[in-house]
């Protein structure tokens, strides 16, 4: 059975897609990233952690200020002290109703730096939270880059297939005319029809991949899941020349993970300093003003008075608790130092791996370009030979397949090379959120 030409169907699909694209939202990579970060639940959670750390600082600072409190009480006693003295009268030494009102203030005058270190710990905790939030945002940004370029890659692949389909449909129309004139076999018509069906199926797979990429991004960015967008960018091949040592040094200076470990080192050192104050003296001042009844000569009258005190405490022996806490804190610092050294080694490894990937991909791109040139030449020769009756339709279709495969492989390598450039930027600690593209 001879199939009808499908170029009309393909054209209709293309027109429908073009009409849909007009209504789609265009997004640059920077907009793509900013939208995702502003709506990401993980980024919002990290921001809440920073806000919580800010509150911890205010809480720690409160210990440096005077603590003022008001206390009032009422006591009813069933037994009171009173008696009569002949010729002098009746005397009360206590009242059945006892009232007390007291306003007091205390302030630590000297704590051997303990309170200051506590505030410093809170500040470092805030810095750690901020670094963690930066890591979260940066990690998310680099995670969604493949989605942006994945859509560009699949769109470019669809264009390759559309170009091939247009050419094959024209060939099919010619072969059908020749078949009706008895100059071609139904096998040639069937072979081209099958080839077109295969490419249309492959095209549908690419379009479905685009849809899934968009749905993945919409979930991350908090957009309606069926929303569509058009990436405003290009899938371009740009060779990279870089020095691994310089990039590793850049990573040590700029990566958010390096800032996190630096803050953890500060935190561990401050914990040592704080632990060492455990057996040091403290000086505390207090002042109270209060009203009480129960004082002679009139125990029912409320009287006001004040008291002031200065207290000094010095732990002579704490059972070696302070020395144990200091030793524990020093072990914590040593652990952080080891983690920092391992992190720097990891940075260097990531940089070298990214450079190795780029070098390999650049070599493969050169090979694939040569394959495309050869496949284009082979297809021209096959087409001429088929027209001259020197080659079968099967050979012509194989030549077309070879060219399509080379073109799609080339696009795949360009896509992988772009992602590898971003991987190198990530390894070097470059801020994609503000930069918006690989260098």
C-alpha positions as CSV (number, residue, x, y, z in Angstrom):
1,X,0.0,0.0,0.0
2,X,1.4,3.4,-1.0
3,X,1.4,6.0,1.8
4,X,0.3,9.5,1.2
5,X,2.9,12.3,1.3
6,X,3.5,13.5,4.9
7,X,4.9,16.8,4.1
8,X,1.6,18.5,4.7
9,X,1.3,16.9,8.1
10,X,4.8,17.9,9.0
11,X,4.2,21.4,7.8
12,X,1.1,21.7,9.9
13,X,3.0,20.5,13.0
14,X,5.7,23.0,12.4
15,X,3.1,25.8,12.0
16,X,1.4,24.8,15.2
17,X,4.7,24.7,17.1
18,X,5.6,28.2,15.7
19,X,2.2,29.6,16.8
20,X,2.8,28.1,20.3
21,X,6.3,29.6,20.6
22,X,4.9,33.1,20.0
23,X,3.0,32.8,23.2
24,X,5.8,31.2,25.2
25,X,7.9,33.2,27.7
26,X,11.5,34.0,26.6
27,X,14.1,33.6,29.3
28,X,17.8,34.4,29.3
29,X,20.0,32.1,31.4
30,X,20.2,34.7,34.1
31,X,16.5,35.1,34.3
32,X,16.2,31.4,34.2
33,X,18.5,31.1,37.3
34,X,17.0,34.1,39.2
35,X,13.5,32.8,38.8
36,X,14.4,29.4,40.1
37,X,16.4,30.7,43.1
38,X,13.7,33.2,44.1
39,X,11.1,30.4,44.3
40,X,13.2,27.5,45.5
41,X,12.1,25.9,48.7
42,X,15.7,24.8,49.6
43,X,17.0,28.4,49.1
44,X,14.1,29.8,51.2
45,X,14.9,27.3,54.0
46,X,18.6,28.3,53.9
47,X,17.5,32.0,54.1
48,X,15.4,31.1,57.2
49,X,18.5,29.6,58.8
50,X,20.3,32.9,58.3
51,X,17.4,34.8,59.9
52,X,17.5,32.4,62.8
53,X,21.2,32.9,63.2
54,X,20.7,36.7,63.3
55,X,18.3,36.2,66.2
56,X,20.9,34.1,68.0
57,X,23.3,37.1,67.8
58,X,20.7,39.3,69.5
59,X,20.1,36.7,72.1
60,X,23.8,36.5,72.9
61,X,24.2,40.3,73.1
62,X,21.5,40.4,75.7
63,X,23.9,38.9,78.2
64,X,26.1,42.0,78.0
65,X,23.2,44.3,79.1
66,X,21.8,44.8,82.6
67,X,19.1,42.3,83.5
68,X,16.2,44.2,85.1
69,X,13.3,42.5,86.8
70,X,10.3,43.3,88.9
71,X,9.0,40.9,91.6
72,X,5.9,41.3,93.8
73,X,4.5,39.0,96.4
74,X,1.8,38.8,99.0
75,X,1.8,36.5,102.1
76,X,-0.9,35.8,104.6
77,X,0.2,34.4,108.0
78,X,-2.2,32.8,110.5
79,X,0.2,33.3,113.4
80,X,1.7,36.7,114.3
81,X,4.0,37.9,117.0
82,X,2.3,40.5,119.3
83,X,2.0,41.1,123.0
84,X,1.1,43.8,125.6
85,X,3.5,45.5,127.9
86,X,1.9,46.9,131.0
87,X,2.0,50.7,131.1
88,X,3.5,50.8,127.6
89,X,0.8,49.4,125.2
90,X,0.3,46.7,122.7
91,X,3.1,45.8,120.3
92,X,3.2,43.8,117.0
93,X,6.4,42.2,115.7
94,X,4.9,40.8,112.5
95,X,1.9,41.5,110.4
96,X,-0.7,39.0,109.2
97,X,-0.5,40.5,105.7
98,X,2.9,40.7,104.2
99,X,3.6,42.7,101.0
100,X,6.8,43.0,98.9
101,X,7.6,44.9,95.8
102,X,11.1,44.7,94.4
103,X,12.9,46.1,91.3
104,X,16.3,44.6,90.7
105,X,19.1,44.9,88.2
106,X,22.2,42.7,87.7
107,X,25.1,43.1,85.3
108,X,28.3,41.1,84.8
109,X,31.2,43.4,85.1
110,X,33.9,40.9,84.3
111,X,33.7,37.4,82.8
112,X,37.2,36.9,81.4
113,X,35.8,37.4,77.9
114,X,33.2,34.7,78.2
115,X,30.3,36.7,77.1
116,X,32.2,38.4,74.3
117,X,33.2,34.9,73.0
118,X,29.6,33.8,73.2
119,X,28.5,36.7,71.0
120,X,31.4,35.9,68.6
121,X,30.2,32.3,68.3
122,X,26.8,33.6,67.3
123,X,28.3,35.9,64.7
124,X,30.3,33.1,63.3
125,X,27.1,30.9,63.3
126,X,25.4,33.6,61.2
127,X,28.4,33.6,58.8
128,X,28.2,29.9,58.5
129,X,24.5,30.1,57.7
130,X,25.1,32.7,55.1
131,X,27.8,30.6,53.5
132,X,25.5,27.6,53.5
133,X,22.8,29.7,51.8
134,X,25.3,30.7,49.2
135,X,26.2,27.1,48.6
136,X,22.6,26.1,48.3
137,X,21.8,28.9,45.8
138,X,25.0,28.3,43.7
139,X,24.4,24.5,43.7
140,X,20.9,25.0,42.5
141,X,22.0,27.4,39.8
142,X,24.5,24.9,38.4
143,X,21.9,22.1,38.6
144,X,19.4,23.9,36.4
145,X,22.0,25.0,33.7
146,X,21.7,21.5,32.0
147,X,17.9,22.1,31.8
148,X,18.4,25.5,30.0
149,X,20.9,24.1,27.5
150,X,19.1,20.8,27.3
151,X,16.1,22.7,25.8
152,X,18.4,24.5,23.4
153,X,20.1,21.2,22.4
154,X,16.8,19.4,21.8
155,X,15.4,22.4,19.8
156,X,18.5,22.3,17.6
157,X,18.2,18.6,17.2
158,X,14.6,19.0,16.1
159,X,15.7,21.6,13.5
160,X,18.2,19.0,12.1
161,X,15.4,16.5,11.8
162,X,13.0,19.0,10.3
163,X,15.6,19.8,7.6
164,X,16.0,16.1,6.9
165,X,12.3,15.5,6.9
166,X,11.8,18.3,4.4
167,X,14.4,16.9,2.1
168,X,13.0,13.3,2.4
169,X,9.4,14.4,1.9
170,X,10.5,16.1,-1.4
171,X,12.3,13.0,-2.4
172,X,9.2,10.9,-1.5
173,X,7.0,13.1,-3.7
174,X,9.4,12.6,-6.6
175,X,9.7,8.9,-6.1
176,X,5.9,8.6,-5.9
177,X,5.6,10.4,-9.2
178,X,8.3,8.1,-10.7
179,X,6.5,5.1,-9.3
180,X,3.2,6.1,-10.9
181,X,5.1,6.5,-14.1
182,X,6.6,3.0,-13.7
183,X,10.1,4.3,-13.3
184,X,10.6,3.3,-9.6
185,X,9.7,0.4,-7.4
186,X,7.2,0.4,-4.5
187,X,10.1,-0.8,-2.4
188,X,11.8,2.6,-2.8
189,X,8.6,4.4,-1.8
190,X,8.1,2.1,1.2
191,X,11.7,2.5,2.3
192,X,11.5,6.3,2.2
193,X,8.2,6.2,4.0
194,X,9.6,4.1,6.8
195,X,12.6,6.4,7.0
196,X,10.4,9.4,7.4
197,X,8.3,7.6,10.0
198,X,11.4,6.8,12.0
199,X,12.6,10.4,11.9
200,X,9.1,11.7,12.9
201,X,9.2,9.3,15.9
202,X,12.6,10.5,16.8
203,X,11.4,14.1,16.5
204,X,8.5,13.3,18.9
205,X,11.0,11.9,21.4
206,X,13.0,15.1,21.3
207,X,9.8,17.2,21.8
208,X,8.8,15.0,24.7
209,X,12.2,15.5,26.3
210,X,11.8,19.3,26.0
211,X,8.4,19.0,27.7
212,X,9.9,17.0,30.6
213,X,12.8,19.4,31.0
214,X,10.3,22.3,31.2
215,X,8.2,20.5,33.8
216,X,11.3,19.8,35.9
217,X,12.3,23.4,35.8
218,X,8.8,24.6,36.6
219,X,8.7,22.4,39.7
220,X,12.0,23.8,40.9
221,X,11.0,27.4,40.1
222,X,7.5,27.2,41.5
223,X,5.9,27.9,38.2
224,X,2.7,26.2,36.8
225,X,3.9,22.7,35.8
226,X,2.6,23.1,32.2
227,X,4.2,26.5,31.6
228,X,6.4,26.8,28.6
229,X,9.4,29.0,27.9
230,X,11.9,29.7,25.1
231,X,15.5,29.8,26.2
232,X,17.1,33.0,24.9
233,X,20.6,31.7,24.2
234,X,22.9,29.8,21.8
235,X,24.5,26.4,21.8
236,X,28.0,27.5,20.7
237,X,31.4,25.7,20.7
238,X,34.1,27.8,22.4
239,X,37.5,26.1,23.1
240,X,38.9,26.7,26.6
241,X,42.5,27.4,27.5
242,X,43.1,27.5,31.3
243,X,45.8,26.7,33.9
244,X,44.8,24.1,36.5
245,X,46.9,25.7,39.3
246,X,45.4,29.1,38.8
247,X,41.9,27.7,38.7
248,X,42.5,25.7,41.9
249,X,43.8,28.9,43.6
250,X,40.7,30.7,42.4
251,X,38.5,27.9,43.8
252,X,40.2,28.2,47.2
253,X,39.5,31.9,47.3
254,X,36.0,32.0,45.9
255,X,34.1,28.8,46.4
256,X,31.3,29.0,48.9
257,X,32.4,25.7,50.4
258,X,35.8,27.3,51.2
259,X,34.1,30.1,53.0
260,X,32.0,27.6,55.0
261,X,35.1,25.7,56.1
262,X,36.9,29.0,57.0
263,X,34.0,30.0,59.2
264,X,34.0,26.5,60.8
265,X,37.7,27.0,61.6
266,X,36.9,30.3,63.2
267,X,34.1,28.7,65.1
268,X,36.4,25.9,66.4
269,X,39.0,28.4,67.5
270,X,36.5,30.5,69.3
271,X,35.1,27.4,71.1
272,X,38.6,26.8,72.4
273,X,38.9,30.3,73.7
274,X,35.5,30.1,75.3
275,X,36.2,26.7,76.9
276,X,39.4,28.1,78.4
277,X,37.4,30.7,80.4
278,X,35.6,27.9,82.4
279,X,37.9,28.2,85.5
280,X,38.4,32.0,85.4
281,X,36.9,34.5,87.9
282,X,33.7,36.4,87.4
283,X,32.5,39.7,88.9
284,X,28.8,40.4,89.1
285,X,27.1,43.7,90.3
286,X,23.5,43.9,91.4
287,X,21.2,46.6,92.7
288,X,17.7,46.2,94.2
289,X,15.1,48.7,95.4
290,X,12.1,47.2,97.2
291,X,9.1,48.0,99.3
292,X,8.2,45.8,102.3
293,X,6.0,45.9,105.4
294,X,6.8,44.1,108.6
295,X,9.4,46.5,110.0
296,X,9.2,48.0,113.4
297,X,7.8,50.2,114.8
298,X,4.8,49.9,112.5
299,X,4.8,46.4,110.9
300,X,1.9,47.3,108.6
301,X,3.5,50.2,106.9
302,X,5.3,49.7,103.6
303,X,8.9,51.0,103.6
304,X,11.3,51.4,100.8
305,X,15.0,50.7,100.8
306,X,17.8,49.7,98.5
307,X,20.6,47.2,98.5
308,X,23.7,47.0,96.3
309,X,26.2,44.1,96.1
310,X,29.4,43.2,94.3
311,X,30.0,39.4,94.0
312,X,33.3,37.8,92.9
313,X,33.4,34.1,92.1
314,X,36.5,32.0,91.4
315,X,36.3,28.3,90.7
316,X,39.4,27.0,92.6
317,X,38.9,23.4,91.4
318,X,36.3,22.2,88.8
319,X,37.4,18.5,88.6
320,X,39.4,19.2,85.5
321,X,36.3,20.0,83.5
322,X,37.8,23.1,81.9
323,X,40.9,21.2,80.6
324,X,38.7,18.4,79.2
325,X,36.5,20.9,77.4
326,X,39.6,22.7,76.0
327,X,41.0,19.4,74.8
328,X,37.7,18.5,73.1
329,X,37.6,21.9,71.4
330,X,41.1,21.4,70.1
331,X,40.2,18.1,68.6
332,X,37.3,19.8,66.9
333,X,39.7,22.4,65.4
334,X,42.1,19.7,64.2
335,X,39.1,17.9,62.5
336,X,38.2,21.1,60.7
337,X,41.8,21.7,59.6
338,X,41.9,18.1,58.1
339,X,38.5,18.8,56.3
340,X,39.9,22.0,54.9
341,X,43.0,20.3,53.5
342,X,40.8,17.6,52.0
343,X,38.5,20.2,50.5
344,X,41.4,21.9,48.8
345,X,42.6,18.6,47.3
346,X,39.0,18.0,46.1
347,X,38.9,21.5,44.4
348,X,42.1,20.7,42.5
349,X,40.7,17.3,41.4
350,X,37.5,18.8,40.2
351,X,39.4,21.4,38.2
352,X,41.7,18.8,36.6
353,X,38.8,16.5,35.8
354,X,36.8,19.3,34.2
355,X,39.8,20.4,32.1
356,X,40.4,16.7,31.0
357,X,36.7,16.4,30.0
358,X,36.9,19.7,28.0
359,X,40.1,18.6,26.2
360,X,38.6,15.2,25.2
361,X,35.4,16.8,24.0
362,X,37.2,19.4,21.9
363,X,39.1,16.6,20.2
364,X,35.9,14.7,19.6
365,X,34.2,17.8,18.2
366,X,37.0,18.1,15.6
367,X,36.5,14.5,14.6
368,X,32.8,14.9,14.3
369,X,33.2,18.0,12.1
370,X,35.3,15.9,9.8
371,X,32.7,13.2,9.8
372,X,29.9,15.7,8.9
373,X,32.0,17.0,6.0
374,X,32.6,13.4,4.8
375,X,28.9,12.5,5.2
376,X,27.7,15.6,3.3
377,X,30.1,14.7,0.4
378,X,29.0,11.0,0.6
379,X,25.3,12.0,0.4
380,X,25.9,14.3,-2.6
381,X,27.6,11.4,-4.4
382,X,25.0,8.9,-3.4
383,X,22.2,11.2,-4.6
384,X,23.9,11.7,-8.0
385,X,24.6,8.0,-8.4
386,X,21.0,7.1,-7.4
387,X,19.7,9.6,-10.1
388,X,22.0,7.9,-12.6
389,X,20.7,4.5,-11.6
390,X,24.1,3.4,-10.2
391,X,23.0,3.2,-6.5
392,X,20.0,1.8,-4.7
393,X,17.6,3.7,-2.5
394,X,18.9,1.7,0.4
395,X,22.4,3.1,-0.1
396,X,21.0,6.6,-0.4
397,X,19.0,6.2,2.8
398,X,22.1,4.9,4.6
399,X,24.1,7.9,3.4
400,X,21.3,10.2,4.7
401,X,21.3,8.3,8.0
402,X,25.1,8.8,8.3
403,X,24.8,12.5,7.8
404,X,21.9,12.9,10.3
405,X,23.8,10.8,12.9
406,X,26.9,12.9,12.5
407,X,25.0,16.2,12.8
408,X,23.1,15.0,15.9
409,X,26.3,13.6,17.4
410,X,28.0,17.0,16.8
411,X,25.1,18.8,18.6
412,X,25.4,16.3,21.5
413,X,29.1,17.1,21.8
414,X,28.6,20.8,21.7
415,X,26.0,20.4,24.5
416,X,28.3,18.3,26.6
417,X,31.1,20.8,26.0
418,X,29.0,23.7,27.2
419,X,28.1,21.8,30.3
420,X,31.8,20.9,30.8
421,X,32.6,24.6,30.7
422,X,30.1,25.3,33.4
423,X,31.5,22.4,35.4
424,X,34.9,24.1,35.2
425,X,33.4,27.4,36.3
426,X,31.7,25.6,39.2
427,X,35.0,23.9,40.2
428,X,36.7,27.3,40.1
429,X,34.1,28.9,42.3
430,X,32.8,31.4,39.7
431,X,29.5,32.9,40.7
432,X,27.0,31.9,37.9
433,X,24.2,33.8,39.7
434,X,25.8,37.1,39.0
435,X,27.9,36.1,36.0
436,X,25.2,34.2,34.0
437,X,27.6,32.3,31.6
438,X,30.8,30.3,31.4
439,X,34.1,32.1,30.9
